[in-house]
Amino acid sequence: MLPDEMEAEKNRNLLVAQADTIEVLKQNVRDLEEQLKEARIRNANLIQEKFNLYDDISNLIKEDT
């Protein structure tokens, strides 16, 4: 193999490895975006639950007075 062919093959291998890394990173981003979406939904549910508890407490206090 000629030096230019060896350099070209080395560069091809490097590009393939980089492409594989990019695909892994893209999948990681998709996974993290899904986790973030789920965390936001969970937070919204917890906030709503907190307000519902405040309402329940407020109603109990009104009943006692």
Sequence and secondary structure as in RCSB ss.txt:
>XXXX:A:sequence
MLPDEMEAEKNRNLLVAQADTIEVLKQNVRDLEEQLKEARIRNANLIQEKFNLYDDISNLIKEDT
>XXXX:A:secstr
  HHHHHHHHHHHHHHHHHHHHHHHHHHHHHHHHHHHHHHHHHHHHHHHHHHHHHHHHHHHHHH 
